Amino acid sequence: MTEPSIRSLAELPFHMAGRFPKTVLVGRCVGDELLEQSSSELFDRVRDLGLGLEAVGVHTGDRVAILSDIRPEWTITDLAVLSVGAVTVPVYPTLPADQVGYILAHSGARTVVVADAVQAAKVREQRHRLPDVDTLVVMDPRGSWAAGGGLGERALADVIEKGHRRLLSEDGLARLYKERAQAVEAEALATIIYTSGTTGNPKGVMLSHHNLLANIADVDRAIDITDEDTALSFLPISHAFERTAVYLYLYKGATVIFAEGLDTVGRDLQRVRPTVMTGVPRVYEKLRARIVSAIADAPRYRQVLFAWAVGVGHKVATAQLAGRNSGMLTRLQQSMADRLVLSKIRSRTGGRLRFVVSGSAPLGREVAEFLYAVGLPVLEGYGLTETAPVLTTNQLGAARLGTVGTAVSSVELRIADDGEILARGPNVMMGYYEDAEATREVMQNGWFHTGDIGRIDSEGYLSITDRKKQIIVTAGGKNVAPQPIELLLKRDPIVAEAMLVGDRRPFITALLIPNFLALDQRLASDGLSAGNWDELVDREDVRAIFQPAIDEANAELATFQQVKRFALVPAEFSVATGELTPTLKVKRRVVEARWTDTIERLYREPVDRGSPGF
């Protein structure tokens, strides 16, 4: 498409129902069942919920927060909110209550839609700091949760029914609903997405309908999605990456099936048999690791056959990526390799994937090469929440491994003198909500400063080489601000210094420097023997002394922020060793380089809680 055929996302429900009358447009995997909804059913639910939200007090411009896992109700709620001109505030369901409370309070949300009793309890716990919240809507049936807290609590189904009764009783309401949706301005605020900052307090990224639609149009030009596609969605829709992907699927009439959860992705892939999929590097890393691990336990002849087949696939993929045709012999070998090995590998993903998309964090080249070799082209891209989110992407037939592709059509990129990537385009945010200073820091002379360091080659392909910001981005695409967590760890006087590790890693770990004086005292009071520093840090009884500091910090953190493992370091960071700046700030990359072996030991037996279950 050249330009979106709709002016705002408020019109998306009408677009879907009118252009793509499908018997299955969305669905969800639940146990052994696949719950499906047609285009008309989806539209009816969105419309009725929108009218119901109006009936319980939601008006144009009001903030409506969504605190839920992945499910069709998330998207239905989002579209309903947007259709009546209100503003969606997505909240990660994994966040602890205090962080949920901060986002709800800061955004001024009046209505909160939650998945279940667990999420409802977080809102009730924060009731004292949420004077604006007057309505709590729960997606799960009423029998699974009990009202309480004086928040005007009601079931989502009841709100939908209230809207439907309005439709039946108020003449001309269907026409009026459509007219109001069409009247929503393109430049109106559509959503406030909170993203972690270096100070720990998240910033609210304001995106307009125009920001989001411009990015959808750009991605549509770069990546071929059609109404014949089926997508499996399993990433948090609270994340800008997956949310924009779902918008694109629905805009193009593709069927979207939501996984039951992250731990069921392997099973759901087999059931849904998607043709396209978005994921983060950890998903693809885990897929490759499972396959390689299975082969390692296979008989020798199967190992040899596997290595040969992947080698052939790699030769074919290398030629394709370079724009060359493979020779006849290689093509014959590829046909045999595919029949004997490669097709069986792809069957783990349902056997129909045309390509997969990777974003939110850098994808290792070896993983990308493996996917191409087995016949699963992976398109890696780059973006930020502030850019709605896509700035660059690789394309089928024009991918370059090791890069994040070229700028999408409406985006301009340039590299600043210090190497920072700057961007401008119609997808760049309106600013940070109620934070003009932070907005000015990143928006200068019309250019958005990404905080990332990179280079652009002569053909326009962007490579990310470093991160100017200190934000850790895990392999699962989660943003983790290290400083506040390090401060939590240092609350215990036995911890002199702490540094988080986890960039591009599957989980967060920490290097701790003991306060050796305090440690000696603790050992003496516990009747334990002392020793030299090098010996102390490896002792299990010493490590046990530090475990409460880890546990107490983790209790205040979301799951993806928690420290899964730690190592004690027997030497203080210093200016002399280059680990500290003259102002005594930790040089993270220097520390990581010095303690590489220690860090690698922490990741040799990965803790994979909550990762996709291939």
N, C-alpha and C positions, 0 to 999 in steps of 0.2 A: 504494500500500500504506500501511497505517497503522503497523504495526510489522514489522520483519524476521521472516520465518518461520524463521530460523536464529539460534542464540544466539552463534555465533562463526564466523569465516571458515574454521575447520577443517571445518565442515559444508558449505561451499559446493560442493565437488566432488559430494557426494551429492545436494544440491539440484539442481544442473545436470543430472546424469544422470537423476534421477528425474522431474523436471518438464518437461524439454525434450529429448526424444529426437530430436535433429536429425541429419541426414546430414552437415551441415557446421556445426560450431559455432565452430571456429577454423581459421585458415589463415595462410599466408605467401606473399607474392609472391617468387619467386626466378627471375630472368631472365624467360623467356617462360612459366614455369610458375606455377601456383597450387596449392600443396601444402595439402591440406585434411585435417581430422580431424573425425570425428563426435563426438557427445556421449559415446558409450560408449568410443571410442578415447581421448578426452581423460581421462576418468575412470580408465581402466585405467592410463594412463601416470602420472597423479598418484599413484594408489594404489601402483603398483609402485615408483615412485621414493621415495615416503614409506617404504615397507617396506625399500627398499634403503639409504636414508640411515640408518635405524635399524641396519641390519646393519653399516654402516661406522662406527658409533659416535655418531650424533646422538641426543641424548636431549631430553626435555622441558626447555624453557628455554634450550637451547643456541643460540648465535648462528650463523647460517649466512649468509654474505655472498654476494651475487649481483653479479658484475661482467661485464655483458654488454650488447650492443646489443639492439634490439627484435627479438623473435622469440618464437614460441610456447613455446620451452623456458624462457624467462624466467618466464612465468606458470605453466607446469607446475611448475617448481622452487619458486616462491613458494607455490603452493597445497599442494605436497607437504610443504614445511617446516612450514607452518601446520597441516596436517592431523595432524602428529605432536606438536603442542604446542611446537615450536621457534620461534625468533624470526628473522625475515628482516632482513638488513642490506643494503639496496640501495646500490650504489656506481656512480657515473657511469663509463662506460667511457672517457670522454674525459679523465679525471683522470690526471695523471702519477704515476709510481710512488711518489714520496714521500708524496703526498696519499692514495693508496690505502693505503699502509702505515700512515699515521696512523689512518685509519678502522678498518682491520682490528685494529690494536693496541688502540685505545681501546675498541672495542666488545667485545673479547675473543672475536672470532670464532674457532671451532675448525675449521670447514669452510668452504671457499671454492669456489663454483661459478663458473667463468669461461666465456666464449664460445669462445675460441680461443687459439692460441699466443701472440698479442700480449699478451693480458690475463694469461695464465699467466706470461709473462716478468716482468711487473710484480710479481707476488706472489713469484716466486723472487728477484727483485732485493732485495726487502724482507725476505727470510727471517731476517736477523739480528735484526730487531726484532719478530718474530712467533713467540714461543715457544709460544703457544697453538694455532697452526695445525698440524694434523696430517693434514689431508685436502684435496687439491686435485682438484676434479672439472671436466673439460673437456667442453663441449657438443659441439664439433666431433668428427668421427670420429677415432679414435686415429691413423690414418695421416697426419693433417695436423699433428701435433705430436709432440714427443719428450719422454718423461719425464725428469725431472731435478730435483735440489734436495732430495730426501729428504722430500717432502711427501705421500707416500702417493698419488701421482697415478694417476688412473683416468678412463676415459671415462664420460660420463653414461649412454650406452647400456649399459655394463657394470653400473652401479649399478642401473639399471632392471631389467636381466636378473637381477641378484642378488635384488632384491625379488620378481620374478615366481617365481623358483625357491623362495623362502620360501613364497610363497602356495600353490604346488603341494605342498610337502612338509610344511607345518605345519597340522595339522587345526585348523579353527576360526579361522584367522588373519584371514580376511576379516571375520568377525563381530567379532573382537577389535579390528581396525583401526577399524571403524566406532564401536564403543563408546568407544574412546580418543578419537576425534575429537569425539564428542558430549560427552565429559567435560571438554573444554577450557573453562575458565571465560571468561565474557564480559569480565571485568575483567583477564584475563591479558595480559601484554605480547605484542603481535603483531609489532611492527617497530620498529626504530630507524633513522630517516632523518636523515642528516647534512646540515645546511644551513650555508652560509657565515655567519660572523659578522664584526663589524667588526674584530676582532683578527686575522682570518685563519684561526684555528683553527676548524674547523667544530664545531657543536654537534649532539649526537645527540638528535633529537626522539623521545620515547617515545610510541607510540600503541598503545592496547589494541584488542582485537577490538571492544569496545563503541564506542570512539571512531570506528572506521572504519565499522561497521555503522550507527551512528546517522547518520553523514553520508551514507552510501549511501541510507538511508531518506528523509532530507531532500531529497536531490537527486532521488530518484524521485518525490516528491510535486510537485516544481517542474518537472521536465522529463520529457516523455512518451517513454519508451523501451519498445518491445515486442519480443516474440520474432519479429516480422516484419522488424525492422530489421537492417541490415548496417552495421557501423562499420569504417572504415579507421583503424587506429592507427599513428601514425608518430612521436609524441613519445617521449622516453625514459621507460620505465616506472619508472626509478629516481626520477622526479619524482612527488611525491604527486598532482598533478593528473591525469596520465594513468593512474596506477595505480588511483586511485579510479574513474575512468571505466571502465577495463577490468573492475573488480569489478562495477560497476553493469550493464554490458552482459551479463556472464555471469549475474548474478543474475536479470536479466530475460529471459534466453534469447536475446538478440540475437547474431547471428553477428559475430565479431571477426576481421578479416583484418589481419595485420601487414604494413606496407610493407617492401620489401627494405631501404630506407634513406631518409634524408632527401632525398638527391638523386634519388630515383626516385618521389617522391610524385605528380608530374604524370602519369607513365606508369601508376602503380598506381591512381590515381583512375579512369582510363579503363577499366582491367581490372576493378576491384572494383565500381564504380558504387555507392558507399555511399549510405545514406539519412541517416546522421548522422555527424558528425565533430567531434572536439575539436582545437583548434589554438591557437596563440599569435598575437599580432598580426602578427608578421613574415610568417607564412604568408599571411595575407589581404592584407597590404600588397604582397607580391610578386605575388600573383594579380592584384590591381588594376593594378599597375605594368606587368605583362606585357601585359595587355589594352590599356591606354591606349597603351603603346608601339607595339603592333602597329597600332592604329588611326592613330597619327600618321604611319605610312608608307603608309597606304592612300590610294586616290584620294579626291579631294575629296568626291564624292557619298556615299561610304561614311562619311566623317567626319561629314557632315551628318546622315545617317541614324542613325548611332550616337548622336550628341548628342541627336537628337530622341527616340529610343527610351529612352535612359537618363533623359531629362527626364520622359517620360511615366511610367516606372517610379517615379521619385522622387515624382511627384504622387500616384500610387496608394499607395505605401508611407507617405507622410506622412499621408494620410487614414486608412489602416489603423492606424497607430501612435496616432493621435488618437481612435480609436474611431468614425470616420465612414465612411460609404459613399461611394464615388466616383460622380460623375454618369454618366449613360448614355454621353455622348460620350467621357468619359475611359475608361470601360470598353471601348468600341469601339476607341479608340486603343491601349489597353493590349493588347488581343487581337492587333492588327496588329503592335505593337512586339515582342510576345513571339514571334510567328511569324517575323518578319523578322530580329530581332537578339538579343533577350534569351535565347531558348532556346538559341541557338548559343553564347552566353557560358557558360550553365550546363552545356552539354555538355562543357566543359573539365574539369568536376568529375565527369563521369559521367552527369549529367542527372537524377539521382534524389534529390539531397539535399533533405530536408525542412527542415532547419535545420543550422546549425553553431554550435559553442560556442567562445567565446574566453576565455582566462584566462591567468594567470601574469604578465601585464603589461597596462598600459592600452592600449586600442584607440582609435586616432584616430577622431574622429567622422566625418570625411570618408570613411574606409574603410567604416565601418558603414553610412553612408548609401548608398554605392555598392552594397554587398552587398544591402541591402534593395531598392534600385532594380532590380537585375537578377533579383530573385526568390530570393535566398539569405538568409533571415532569420538574423541572428547574435545569439546570446544571450550577452552579456558578464556575467561574474561576478567575484567577488573572494574571495580566501581566502589562507591561509598553510599551510605544512607543519604548523605547530603546531595547526591547527584541522582537520586531516584530509581535505581542506583547505578545503572550501567554506563560506563565511559568507553570501554573498549571490549572487543570480543574477537576471537578467531572465527573463521567461517569455513564451512564445508568446501573443500577444494582449494582453500587459500589459507590453511592453518600453518602456523610456524611454531613448533614446539620450543619451549623455553621462553616464550613471550606470552603476553596476554592479549595479543591481537592488535588490531588497528582501531582508531577512534570510530564510534558509530557516527552516522552521517551528520547529525546536527551539532556534534561536539567538536570543539577546538581544543587541542592540547599544545602546551609548550613546556620546555624545561627551563626553570629559573637558573640564575647564575650559580646558586648553591646546589643545583641538581634536583630541586623539588619539582614535582609534577604539578602543573597548574592547568585548570580546566575552565571552560566557559561554554554555556549552551542553554537552551530552554529548559533543560532538566535540572539545572542547579537550583537548590533550595531557595525559599523565600528568606530564610534566616533561622537563627535559633530563637525559640519562643522565650520572650521576656529576658533576653540576654544579648543586648546590643553590643556589649564589649566583645564577647566571644565571636559574634558575627563579624565585627570589624577586623578581628584578628585573622580570619580565614578568607574574607572577601575584600580584596584590594584591587582597585582600578578595574573592576569588572571580572576579575579572575578569582576562582576558588582555589585556595591553597590546600592541597590534599594531605600534606604531611608525609607523603611518601617520596622516596628518591628513585629516579629511574632514568632511562635513556630511550630515545626514539631513533631507530635506524633509518637508513635512506629510503626505505619503502614504507615507513610509517608504523612499523611494529614496535610496540612498547614493551620494555622489559623493566620489571621492578627490581631494584638492586638493594634497597635498604628502606628503613622506616625512620622518618624524622621524629615521629612521635614515639613515645615509650609504650604505647598500647600494645599489649600482647594479643595476637590473633591466633587462636588455637587451630589445629588441623580441622576441627569441626566448624570453623568460621565464627566462633564466639569471641567477642571483644572483652578483654580483661584488663582493667586498670591496675597495675601492680602496686603503686605507692600506698593506697589505703589499706591493702591487704598486708603489705609489709609492716605498716604501722600497727595493725592488729597483732601480728606476730611478736612485735617488739614490746607489746604491753607487759609481757613477762620479763622481769629483770634479768632472767638468766640468758635471754637472747640479746646479744650486743648489736648484731646486724642481720638483716634478712634480705634476700634478693630472690624474686620469683623468676622461674624459667618456664617456658611453655610455648614460645612462638613457633608456629608450624608443627607443634607437638600435639599428641592426642589428649594430654591432660596437663595440669599445672603441677610443678614441683618447686621446691625451694632449697636454696643454700642458706644455712644458718651458721653464723659465727657466734660461739658461746661467749658469754661474759665469764671468763675463766675464774675470776675471783669469786663471783657468785656461785659458779659451778663447784669450786673447791669447798665452799661452805655447805652447799647442798649435799655433796658427797659425804662430808664429815657428819652432818646431822642425820643422814640416813645410814651411817655406819659402813659406808663403802670406801674402798681404797682409792686414793688419787693416783696420778701418773703424769707422764708428759703429754703434751697436747696431741701429738700425733697418735698416741695410743688411746687417749680418751675418746676421740671422735668416732672410733670404730667399735667401741664397746656397747653391747646391747643394753646393759643396765644404765649407761649414760644416755643413750638414745631415748630410753623410757622416761627419763626425766624431762625431756623436751616435748614428748608426745602431747601432754595437756595443752601446751601453747598452740600446737597445731589444731587440736580438737576444739578448743575454745574459739579460735578464729573461724574455723570451718562452720561452726554452729551459726554464725552470723552471715554466711555467704550462700549464694546460689550454688547449685551443684557444679556448674561449669567453672565457677570461680575457686572451688575448694582445692587445697593442697593435698594431692594424693600421696606423695612421697617426699621425703626430705633427706638431705645429707648435711652432716656437720663438717665445717671447714676449719682446719687447725691453724689458720693464719689470718690475721686481721687484714682487711683491705687497706691500702695505703696510697698516698700520693707517689711515694718512691717507686712502687711497683707499677704505677700507671693505672691502678684500679679505681683511684679517686681523682677527681679534678681538684684544682687548687681550692675550690670552695667546698670540697669534701662531698661532692655528689658522685654516686657510683657510676662508673663507665661500664655499662652492662655487657657490652660485647667483649671488652677486655677481660672482664671476670669470667665470662663464659669460655673464652679461649684458654685462659689459664687453667680452669677446672673442667675441661672437656671430658676427661676420663671419668671424673666423678659424676658429671651430669649424665653421660651415656649409660652408666651403671643403673641410674634411676629409671631408665626407659627400656631396659633389656627385657623385662617381664611386664608389659603394659597392663595397666588397669583400665579395662574397657567398659566401665559401667555406663550404660545408657547409649552405647554406640549402636548403629544399625546392625541388625542381626542377619548377616549373610551366612 
